[in-house]
Amino acid sequence: MGLATRDSKSVHRINPASVRGEVEATGFVLDAESTMLANDDDPHSAMVFDRSIKGNTDRFVSRFVSPDRFQGRRPLGNRMTSAFSFR
């Protein structure tokens, strides 16, 4: 998998740490992560649209909340959330 955003154009992938850093830099707080879309069999070397891997890529999910809502720990339905699913 490409490191940071260096390879994002050639293979259309991004490192989860890169996304986290950029989103947190805007003031959002990481609230949860999931591996539910992970695929350990993805070699990360093919473009995500390549027929050999399309639809079966290794992906990640992160939920971020705005700091003011994070403090109140409201139920998920009342939180401002963002989910990312790239890798």
KOLMI-494822 format. One record per atom (N, C-alpha, C): residue number from 0; residue in one letter; atom name; z, x, y. Coordinates in nm, 3 decimals, padded with zeros to 5 digits. Each point is the difference from the previous one (the first is absolute). Example, Ala and Ser with C-alpha at 12.3 -4.5 7.8 and 13.67 -1.06 7.14 Angstrom:
% KOLMI-494822
{pt 0,"A","N",{00.780,01.319,-00.569}}
{pt 0,"A","CA",{00.000,-00.089,00.119}}
{pt 0,"A","C",{00.000,00.090,00.120}}
{pt 1,"S","N",{-00.072,-00.035,00.105}}
{pt 1,"S","CA",{00.006,00.082,00.119}}
{pt 1,"S","C",{00.073,-00.077,00.109}}
% end
This chain:
% KOLMI-494822
{pt 0,"M","N",{00.000,00.085,-00.117}}
{pt 0,"M","CA",{00.000,-00.085,00.117}}
{pt 0,"M","C",{00.000,00.089,00.123}}
{pt 1,"G","N",{-00.068,-00.043,00.102}}
{pt 1,"G","CA",{-00.007,00.077,00.123}}
{pt 1,"G","C",{00.136,00.013,00.065}}
{pt 2,"L","N",{00.024,00.114,00.058}}
{pt 2,"L","CA",{00.125,00.021,00.070}}
{pt 2,"L","C",{-00.012,-00.056,00.140}}
{pt 3,"A","N",{00.100,-00.073,00.042}}
{pt 3,"A","CA",{00.004,-00.064,00.131}}
{pt 3,"A","C",{-00.127,-00.082,00.019}}
{pt 4,"T","N",{-00.073,00.027,00.106}}
{pt 4,"T","CA",{-00.123,-00.077,00.024}}
{pt 4,"T","C",{-00.124,00.086,-00.015}}
{pt 5,"R","N",{00.017,00.124,-00.042}}
{pt 5,"R","CA",{-00.111,00.095,-00.009}}
{pt 5,"R","C",{-00.117,-00.052,-00.082}}
{pt 6,"D","N",{00.027,-00.061,-00.114}}
{pt 6,"D","CA",{-00.106,-00.046,-00.089}}
{pt 6,"D","C",{-00.027,-00.150,00.010}}
{pt 7,"S","N",{00.058,-00.065,00.098}}
{pt 7,"S","CA",{-00.012,-00.146,00.005}}
{pt 7,"S","C",{-00.144,-00.048,00.014}}
{pt 8,"K","N",{-00.084,00.074,00.068}}
{pt 8,"K","CA",{-00.139,-00.043,00.016}}
{pt 8,"K","C",{-00.083,00.027,-00.125}}
{pt 9,"S","N",{00.024,00.109,-00.068}}
{pt 9,"S","CA",{-00.085,00.034,-00.115}}
{pt 9,"S","C",{00.033,-00.082,-00.124}}
{pt 10,"V","N",{00.126,-00.032,-00.024}}
{pt 10,"V","CA",{00.037,-00.077,-00.118}}
{pt 10,"V","C",{00.066,-00.134,00.033}}
{pt 11,"H","N",{00.014,-00.027,00.130}}
{pt 11,"H","CA",{00.058,-00.125,00.049}}
{pt 11,"H","C",{00.140,-00.021,-00.056}}
{pt 12,"R","N",{00.082,00.104,00.011}}
{pt 12,"R","CA",{00.138,-00.003,-00.050}}
{pt 12,"R","C",{00.091,00.062,00.105}}
{pt 13,"I","N",{00.127,-00.037,-00.006}}
{pt 13,"I","CA",{00.097,00.056,00.094}}
{pt 13,"I","C",{00.134,00.018,-00.071}}
{pt 14,"N","N",{00.072,00.100,00.040}}
{pt 14,"N","CA",{00.130,00.030,-00.058}}
{pt 14,"N","C",{00.104,-00.098,00.053}}
{pt 15,"P","N",{00.085,-00.057,-00.087}}
{pt 15,"P","CA",{00.102,-00.095,00.046}}
{pt 15,"P","C",{00.092,00.058,00.107}}
{pt 16,"A","N",{00.032,00.128,-00.010}}
{pt 16,"A","CA",{00.088,00.062,00.100}}
{pt 16,"A","C",{-00.066,00.002,00.137}}
{pt 17,"S","N",{-00.131,00.012,00.003}}
{pt 17,"S","CA",{-00.073,-00.002,00.125}}
{pt 17,"S","C",{00.010,-00.136,00.067}}
{pt 18,"V","N",{-00.018,-00.105,-00.080}}
{pt 18,"V","CA",{00.010,-00.136,00.053}}
{pt 18,"V","C",{00.142,-00.025,00.051}}
{pt 19,"R","N",{00.098,00.040,-00.080}}
{pt 19,"R","CA",{00.140,-00.022,00.039}}
{pt 19,"R","C",{00.030,00.070,00.132}}
{pt 20,"G","N",{-00.043,00.123,00.012}}
{pt 20,"G","CA",{00.025,00.075,00.124}}
{pt 20,"G","C",{-00.063,-00.065,00.122}}
{pt 21,"E","N",{-00.122,-00.046,-00.014}}
{pt 21,"E","CA",{-00.068,-00.064,00.113}}
{pt 21,"E","C",{00.064,-00.133,00.038}}
{pt 22,"V","N",{00.038,-00.079,-00.099}}
{pt 22,"V","CA",{00.061,-00.130,00.029}}
{pt 22,"V","C",{00.140,00.018,00.058}}
{pt 23,"E","N",{00.077,00.092,-00.056}}
{pt 23,"E","CA",{00.134,00.025,00.053}}
{pt 23,"E","C",{-00.005,00.058,00.141}}
{pt 24,"A","N",{-00.105,00.074,00.032}}
{pt 24,"A","CA",{-00.015,00.056,00.134}}
{pt 24,"A","C",{-00.018,-00.109,00.105}}
{pt 25,"T","N",{-00.043,-00.119,-00.042}}
{pt 25,"T","CA",{-00.015,-00.111,00.094}}
{pt 25,"T","C",{00.128,-00.081,00.013}}
{pt 26,"G","N",{00.103,00.036,-00.077}}
{pt 26,"G","CA",{00.129,-00.066,00.011}}
{pt 26,"G","C",{00.037,-00.091,-00.115}}
{pt 27,"F","N",{-00.089,-00.021,-00.094}}
{pt 27,"F","CA",{00.033,-00.083,-00.115}}
{pt 27,"F","C",{00.087,00.078,-00.097}}
{pt 28,"V","N",{00.074,-00.073,-00.083}}
{pt 28,"V","CA",{00.091,00.059,-00.098}}
{pt 28,"V","C",{-00.047,-00.038,-00.140}}
{pt 29,"L","N",{-00.005,00.099,-00.090}}
{pt 29,"L","CA",{-00.036,-00.028,-00.139}}
{pt 29,"L","C",{00.111,-00.083,-00.062}}
{pt 30,"D","N",{-00.037,-00.116,-00.053}}
{pt 30,"D","CA",{00.098,-00.091,-00.059}}
{pt 30,"D","C",{-00.007,00.000,-00.152}}
{pt 31,"A","N",{-00.120,00.018,-00.056}}
{pt 31,"A","CA",{-00.015,-00.001,-00.145}}
{pt 31,"A","C",{-00.132,00.066,-00.040}}
{pt 32,"E","N",{-00.002,00.050,-00.121}}
{pt 32,"E","CA",{-00.121,00.057,-00.060}}
{pt 32,"E","C",{-00.013,-00.054,-00.142}}
{pt 33,"S","N",{-00.123,-00.002,-00.049}}
{pt 33,"S","CA",{-00.021,-00.047,-00.137}}
{pt 33,"S","C",{-00.110,00.082,-00.067}}
{pt 34,"T","N",{00.013,00.015,-00.129}}
{pt 34,"T","CA",{-00.103,00.068,-00.079}}
{pt 34,"T","C",{-00.079,-00.102,-00.082}}
{pt 35,"M","N",{00.010,-00.128,00.035}}
{pt 35,"M","CA",{-00.066,-00.104,-00.079}}
{pt 35,"M","C",{-00.151,00.015,-00.007}}
{pt 36,"L","N",{-00.060,00.071,00.093}}
{pt 36,"L","CA",{-00.146,00.021,-00.001}}
{pt 36,"L","C",{-00.038,00.142,-00.040}}
{pt 37,"A","N",{00.098,00.077,-00.045}}
{pt 37,"A","CA",{-00.027,00.139,-00.039}}
{pt 37,"A","C",{-00.084,00.006,-00.127}}
{pt 38,"N","N",{-00.081,00.103,-00.009}}
{pt 38,"N","CA",{-00.081,00.025,-00.120}}
{pt 38,"N","C",{-00.001,00.150,-00.025}}
{pt 39,"D","N",{00.083,00.045,-00.092}}
{pt 39,"D","CA",{00.012,00.143,-00.030}}
{pt 39,"D","C",{-00.128,00.058,-00.061}}
{pt 40,"D","N",{-00.090,-00.085,-00.048}}
{pt 40,"D","CA",{-00.125,00.049,-00.060}}
{pt 40,"D","C",{-00.109,00.029,00.104}}
{pt 41,"D","N",{00.024,-00.033,00.125}}
{pt 41,"D","CA",{-00.096,00.027,00.107}}
{pt 41,"D","C",{00.006,00.149,00.034}}
{pt 42,"P","N",{-00.111,00.073,-00.014}}
{pt 42,"P","CA",{00.002,00.144,00.028}}
{pt 42,"P","C",{00.001,00.033,00.149}}
{pt 43,"H","N",{-00.015,-00.098,00.089}}
{pt 43,"H","CA",{-00.001,00.019,00.145}}
{pt 43,"H","C",{-00.115,00.085,00.050}}
{pt 44,"S","N",{-00.099,00.029,-00.083}}
{pt 44,"S","CA",{-00.110,00.085,00.042}}
{pt 44,"S","C",{-00.127,-00.078,00.033}}
{pt 45,"A","N",{-00.009,-00.124,-00.046}}
{pt 45,"A","CA",{-00.118,-00.082,00.026}}
{pt 45,"A","C",{00.026,-00.093,00.117}}
{pt 46,"M","N",{-00.106,-00.032,00.072}}
{pt 46,"M","CA",{00.011,-00.095,00.109}}
{pt 46,"M","C",{00.043,-00.135,-00.059}}
{pt 47,"V","N",{00.080,-00.074,00.073}}
{pt 47,"V","CA",{00.054,-00.125,-00.053}}
{pt 47,"V","C",{-00.108,-00.102,-00.034}}
{pt 48,"F","N",{-00.120,00.016,00.054}}
{pt 48,"F","CA",{-00.109,-00.093,-00.028}}
{pt 48,"F","C",{-00.087,00.045,-00.117}}
{pt 49,"D","N",{00.032,00.116,-00.058}}
{pt 49,"D","CA",{-00.074,00.050,-00.115}}
{pt 49,"D","C",{00.018,-00.096,-00.117}}
{pt 50,"R","N",{-00.107,-00.031,-00.070}}
{pt 50,"R","CA",{00.006,-00.097,-00.111}}
{pt 50,"R","C",{00.100,00.040,-00.109}}
{pt 51,"S","N",{00.023,00.129,-00.015}}
{pt 51,"S","CA",{00.090,00.046,-00.107}}
{pt 51,"S","C",{00.146,-00.036,00.029}}
{pt 52,"I","N",{00.035,-00.028,00.124}}
{pt 52,"I","CA",{00.140,-00.026,00.035}}
{pt 52,"I","C",{00.018,-00.127,00.083}}
{pt 53,"K","N",{-00.107,-00.054,00.053}}
{pt 53,"K","CA",{00.009,-00.116,00.090}}
{pt 53,"K","C",{00.080,-00.114,-00.065}}
{pt 54,"G","N",{00.097,-00.050,00.074}}
{pt 54,"G","CA",{00.085,-00.107,-00.049}}
{pt 54,"G","C",{00.119,00.048,-00.081}}
{pt 55,"N","N",{00.006,00.130,-00.029}}
{pt 55,"N","CA",{00.109,00.057,-00.080}}
{pt 55,"N","C",{00.060,00.124,00.065}}
{pt 56,"T","N",{-00.006,00.007,00.131}}
{pt 56,"T","CA",{00.052,00.118,00.068}}
{pt 56,"T","C",{00.153,-00.001,00.004}}
{pt 57,"D","N",{00.055,00.117,00.023}}
{pt 57,"D","CA",{00.143,00.017,00.017}}
{pt 57,"D","C",{00.032,-00.041,00.143}}
{pt 58,"R","N",{00.084,-00.099,00.017}}
{pt 58,"R","CA",{00.031,-00.050,00.133}}
{pt 58,"R","C",{00.151,-00.004,00.022}}
{pt 59,"F","N",{00.039,-00.016,00.124}}
{pt 59,"F","CA",{00.142,-00.009,00.032}}
{pt 59,"F","C",{00.024,-00.118,00.092}}
{pt 60,"V","N",{00.123,-00.047,-00.001}}
{pt 60,"V","CA",{00.040,-00.111,00.086}}
{pt 60,"V","C",{00.126,00.042,00.074}}
{pt 61,"S","N",{-00.001,-00.017,00.131}}
{pt 61,"S","CA",{00.117,00.028,00.083}}
{pt 61,"S","C",{00.023,-00.117,00.092}}
{pt 62,"R","N",{00.126,-00.036,00.017}}
{pt 62,"R","CA",{00.032,-00.108,00.093}}
{pt 62,"R","C",{00.081,00.061,00.115}}
{pt 63,"F","N",{-00.048,-00.024,00.121}}
{pt 63,"F","CA",{00.066,00.049,00.120}}
{pt 63,"F","C",{00.047,-00.120,00.081}}
{pt 64,"V","N",{00.112,00.019,00.068}}
{pt 64,"V","CA",{00.052,-00.105,00.086}}
{pt 64,"V","C",{00.024,00.057,00.140}}
{pt 65,"S","N",{-00.004,-00.089,00.097}}
{pt 65,"S","CA",{00.029,00.044,00.136}}
{pt 65,"S","C",{00.151,00.027,00.008}}
{pt 66,"P","N",{00.041,00.099,00.076}}
{pt 66,"P","CA",{00.141,00.039,00.004}}
{pt 66,"P","C",{00.094,-00.113,00.040}}
{pt 67,"D","N",{-00.039,-00.084,00.095}}
{pt 67,"D","CA",{00.090,-00.108,00.043}}
{pt 67,"D","C",{00.024,-00.100,-00.113}}
{pt 68,"R","N",{-00.099,-00.023,-00.083}}
{pt 68,"R","CA",{00.019,-00.092,-00.112}}
{pt 68,"R","C",{00.067,00.069,-00.117}}
{pt 69,"F","N",{-00.016,00.130,-00.012}}
{pt 69,"F","CA",{00.061,00.075,-00.109}}
{pt 69,"F","C",{00.153,-00.008,00.008}}
{pt 70,"Q","N",{00.053,00.005,00.119}}
{pt 70,"Q","CA",{00.145,-00.003,00.019}}
{pt 70,"Q","C",{00.061,-00.130,-00.051}}
{pt 71,"G","N",{-00.070,-00.112,00.019}}
{pt 71,"G","CA",{00.054,-00.130,-00.039}}
{pt 71,"G","C",{-00.013,-00.029,-00.148}}
{pt 72,"R","N",{-00.082,00.076,-00.072}}
{pt 72,"R","CA",{-00.022,-00.018,-00.144}}
{pt 72,"R","C",{-00.029,-00.146,-00.034}}
{pt 73,"R","N",{-00.091,-00.060,00.076}}
{pt 73,"R","CA",{-00.040,-00.138,-00.025}}
{pt 73,"R","C",{-00.081,-00.009,-00.130}}
{pt 74,"P","N",{-00.012,-00.119,-00.057}}
{pt 74,"P","CA",{-00.082,-00.016,-00.121}}
{pt 74,"P","C",{-00.144,00.042,00.027}}
{pt 75,"L","N",{-00.068,00.040,-00.104}}
{pt 75,"L","CA",{-00.137,00.051,00.012}}
{pt 75,"L","C",{-00.089,-00.091,00.082}}
{pt 76,"G","N",{00.013,-00.131,-00.014}}
{pt 76,"G","CA",{-00.086,-00.093,00.071}}
{pt 76,"G","C",{00.012,00.010,00.151}}
{pt 77,"N","N",{00.108,00.054,00.050}}
{pt 77,"N","CA",{00.021,00.011,00.144}}
{pt 77,"N","C",{-00.021,00.141,00.053}}
{pt 78,"R","N",{-00.040,00.090,-00.085}}
{pt 78,"R","CA",{-00.020,00.139,00.043}}
{pt 78,"R","C",{-00.144,00.024,00.041}}
{pt 79,"M","N",{-00.017,00.091,00.090}}
{pt 79,"M","CA",{-00.134,00.045,00.031}}
{pt 79,"M","C",{-00.031,00.109,-00.103}}
{pt 80,"T","N",{-00.101,-00.021,-00.079}}
{pt 80,"T","CA",{-00.029,00.095,-00.107}}
{pt 80,"T","C",{-00.143,00.051,00.008}}
{pt 81,"S","N",{-00.020,00.115,-00.054}}
{pt 81,"S","CA",{-00.133,00.057,-00.015}}
{pt 81,"S","C",{-00.006,00.061,-00.138}}
{pt 82,"A","N",{-00.105,-00.026,-00.071}}
{pt 82,"A","CA",{-00.017,00.058,-00.133}}
{pt 82,"A","C",{-00.127,00.083,00.000}}
{pt 83,"F","N",{00.008,00.117,-00.058}}
{pt 83,"F","CA",{-00.113,00.088,-00.010}}
{pt 83,"F","C",{-00.031,00.024,-00.146}}
{pt 84,"S","N",{-00.126,00.005,-00.034}}
{pt 84,"S","CA",{-00.039,00.015,-00.139}}
{pt 84,"S","C",{-00.121,00.090,-00.009}}
{pt 85,"F","N",{00.022,00.130,00.021}}
{pt 85,"F","CA",{-00.107,00.098,-00.005}}
{pt 85,"F","C",{00.048,00.119,-00.081}}
{pt 86,"R","N",{-00.088,00.066,-00.068}}
{pt 86,"R","CA",{00.029,00.132,-00.055}}
{pt 86,"R","C",{-00.121,00.045,-00.075}}
% end
